[in-house]
Amino acid sequence: VQLVESGGGLVQPWGSLRLSCIASGFSFSRSQMYWYRQAPGKRREWVAGISEIGDTTNYPDSVKGRFTISRNNAKNTLYLQMNSLKLEDSALYYCNVLLAGVDYWGRGTQVTVSS
């Protein structure tokens, strides 16, 4: 299993970024997928989840209405569109899949929101 995130960077408050995660080594189209984030000194936090075919998505209140998770099963790619970014959205963002009770993570992509 391999998950490779990209798309992070430095952005000003109220800006936007689109993260991507390319998956391999498992049946992507049959797996629910998730985005998490972790800021320095804080616990890893769930950010978004999506069903196998993308018809159901879920978000915590902290990002609802600003973040959108999506997927392209033909490309084995997961996305996270982030709009109206806030200072508190700064974190290392991870792609995640749970397979047979085991969590798999990518190395993450850094998002920094700063003026």
C-alpha positions in Angstrom: 0.0 0.0 0.0 1.3 3.4 -1.0 -0.3 6.8 -0.5 1.5 9.9 -1.9 0.1 13.3 -1.1 0.9 16.5 -2.9 -0.4 20.0 -3.5 0.4 21.7 -0.2 2.1 25.0 0.1 2.0 28.5 1.6 -1.3 30.4 1.1 -2.8 33.6 2.6 -5.9 33.5 4.7 -9.1 33.1 2.6 -7.0 31.5 -0.1 -7.5 28.0 -1.6 -5.4 24.9 -2.2 -6.2 21.5 -3.8 -4.5 18.5 -2.3 -4.1 15.2 -4.2 -3.3 11.7 -3.0 -2.2 9.0 -5.5 -3.0 5.5 -4.1 -1.5 2.2 -5.1 -1.2 -1.4 -3.9 -4.8 -1.9 -3.0 -8.2 -1.8 -4.5 -8.8 2.0 -4.4 -12.2 1.9 -5.9 -13.5 -0.5 -3.2 -12.1 1.5 -0.3 -13.4 4.4 1.8 -10.8 7.1 1.9 -10.0 9.9 4.4 -8.0 13.0 4.9 -6.5 13.9 8.3 -4.3 16.7 9.5 -1.9 17.3 12.3 -0.6 20.6 13.6 2.6 20.8 15.8 1.8 19.9 19.3 -1.7 18.7 18.5 -3.4 15.3 17.9 -4.1 14.1 14.4 -7.5 15.3 13.4 -10.0 13.8 10.9 -10.8 16.3 8.1 -12.9 14.5 5.5 -14.2 11.1 4.4 -15.6 9.7 1.2 -17.4 6.5 0.2 -16.1 4.0 -2.3 -17.9 5.6 -5.3 -17.9 9.1 -3.9 -21.6 9.4 -3.4 -21.3 10.1 0.4 -18.9 12.5 2.0 -18.5 13.6 5.6 -16.7 16.5 7.4 -16.3 17.8 10.9 -17.8 21.1 11.7 -14.4 22.8 11.6 -14.1 22.4 7.9 -17.7 21.8 6.7 -18.7 24.2 3.9 -15.0 25.1 3.2 -13.4 21.8 2.3 -14.6 19.3 -0.4 -13.3 15.7 -0.7 -13.6 13.9 -4.0 -12.0 11.0 -5.9 -11.3 9.8 -9.3 -11.3 6.0 -9.2 -10.0 5.7 -12.8 -6.9 7.6 -11.7 -6.6 6.1 -8.2 -6.6 9.6 -6.9 -8.1 11.3 -3.9 -8.5 15.1 -3.7 -9.2 17.7 -1.0 -10.3 21.1 -2.2 -9.8 23.7 0.5 -11.3 27.1 0.3 -11.5 30.1 2.7 -8.4 28.8 4.5 -7.8 30.0 8.0 -4.7 30.3 10.1 -5.8 27.3 12.1 -5.9 25.1 9.0 -2.1 25.1 8.9 -1.0 21.5 9.4 0.5 18.4 7.8 -2.3 16.8 5.8 -2.4 13.0 5.4 -4.3 10.7 3.1 -5.6 7.6 4.9 -7.1 4.2 4.2 -8.2 1.5 6.6 -7.7 -2.0 5.3 -8.4 -5.2 7.3 -8.1 -3.2 10.5 -4.8 -1.6 9.6 -4.4 2.1 9.1 -2.2 3.2 6.2 -0.8 6.7 5.9 1.1 8.7 3.4 4.0 11.0 4.4 1.8 14.1 4.3 1.8 17.4 2.5 2.4 20.6 4.5 -0.2 23.4 4.3 0.7 26.7 5.8 -1.8 29.6 6.0 -0.1 32.8 6.8 -0.3 36.5 5.9 
